[in-house]
Amino acid sequence: MRRAFLICAITAMAMPALAQPTPLVEEGARLAQQWCANCHAIAPGQQPPMGDAAPTLPAVARRASDGSLRAFLQRPHANMPDHNLTRAELDAVVAYILSLRP
């Protein structure tokens, strides 16, 4: 009984730490606000600024993988500016988008 209580207590204490965004995710959120928010809803529950013209980042997170996001963001696309992301910026934006998965 005591062991079960200890396991529950340790798990409960660890949960808030697990829910905290990492510095990489926080930097990705900042970059998304700076570069993506003009066209995309960048957080759950936001309305897209351009209607249905650009997918929401939560929708992208549900259907993209780490590799597909990296490949997509490293190539210029019509209707999307080429931000020429550094490796660190790419890592941060991908980490943020993937953090939006339910």
C-alpha positions as CSV (number, residue, x, y, z in Angstrom):
1,M,0.0,0.0,0.0
2,R,2.8,2.4,0.9
3,R,4.6,1.6,-2.3
4,A,1.6,2.4,-4.4
5,F,1.2,5.7,-2.6
6,L,4.8,6.6,-3.2
7,I,4.5,5.8,-6.9
8,C,1.3,7.9,-7.2
9,A,3.0,10.8,-5.3
10,I,6.1,10.7,-7.4
11,T,4.1,10.6,-10.6
12,A,1.9,13.5,-9.5
13,M,5.0,15.6,-8.7
14,A,6.5,14.8,-12.1
15,M,3.4,15.7,-14.1
16,P,3.8,19.5,-14.0
17,A,7.4,19.2,-15.0
18,L,6.5,17.1,-18.0
19,A,3.9,19.6,-19.1
20,Q,6.4,22.5,-19.1
21,P,7.5,23.5,-22.6
22,T,11.2,23.2,-23.2
23,P,13.3,26.2,-24.2
24,L,13.4,24.9,-27.7
25,V,9.6,24.8,-27.9
26,E,9.4,28.3,-26.4
27,E,11.8,29.6,-29.0
28,G,9.8,27.9,-31.7
29,A,6.6,29.5,-30.4
30,R,8.3,32.9,-30.5
31,L,9.5,32.3,-34.1
32,A,6.0,31.0,-35.1
33,Q,4.5,34.2,-33.7
34,Q,7.0,36.3,-35.6
35,W,7.0,34.5,-38.9
36,C,3.9,32.3,-39.2
37,A,1.1,34.1,-37.4
38,N,0.3,36.4,-40.3
39,C,-1.1,33.5,-42.3
40,H,-1.5,30.6,-39.9
41,A,-3.3,30.1,-36.6
42,I,-0.3,29.1,-34.5
43,A,-2.0,27.8,-31.4
44,P,-5.0,25.6,-30.6
45,G,-8.3,27.4,-30.7
46,Q,-7.1,30.4,-32.7
47,Q,-8.9,31.5,-35.9
48,P,-6.6,31.5,-39.0
49,P,-6.0,35.1,-40.1
50,M,-6.4,34.1,-43.7
51,G,-9.4,31.8,-43.3
52,D,-8.9,28.5,-45.0
53,A,-6.0,29.8,-47.2
54,A,-3.4,28.4,-44.8
55,P,-3.6,25.4,-42.5
56,T,-3.4,25.9,-38.7
57,L,-0.2,24.8,-37.1
58,P,-2.1,22.4,-34.9
59,A,-3.6,20.8,-38.0
60,V,-0.1,20.5,-39.5
61,A,1.2,18.9,-36.3
62,R,-1.5,16.2,-36.5
63,R,-0.5,15.1,-40.0
64,A,3.2,15.8,-40.3
65,S,6.3,14.0,-39.1
66,D,9.6,15.6,-37.9
67,G,11.2,14.7,-41.2
68,S,8.4,15.9,-43.4
69,L,8.3,19.2,-41.6
70,R,12.0,19.7,-41.9
71,A,11.9,18.9,-45.6
72,F,8.9,21.2,-46.2
73,L,10.4,24.2,-44.3
74,Q,13.8,23.9,-46.0
75,R,12.3,24.4,-49.5
76,P,10.7,27.6,-50.9
77,H,7.0,27.2,-51.7
78,A,4.6,29.3,-53.7
79,N,2.4,31.4,-51.4
80,M,4.8,31.0,-48.5
81,P,7.8,33.2,-47.9
82,D,11.3,31.7,-47.8
83,H,12.5,32.5,-44.3
84,N,15.9,30.8,-44.9
85,L,15.8,29.2,-41.4
86,T,19.1,28.4,-39.7
87,R,19.4,24.9,-38.3
88,A,18.6,26.2,-34.7
89,E,15.5,28.0,-36.0
90,L,14.4,25.0,-37.9
91,D,14.8,22.8,-34.8
92,A,12.8,25.2,-32.7
93,V,9.9,25.7,-35.2
94,V,9.7,21.9,-35.8
95,A,9.8,21.3,-32.0
96,Y,7.0,23.9,-31.5
97,I,4.8,22.5,-34.2
98,L,5.1,18.9,-33.0
99,S,4.4,20.1,-29.5
100,L,0.9,21.0,-30.7
101,R,-0.1,17.4,-31.2
102,P,-3.0,16.3,-29.1
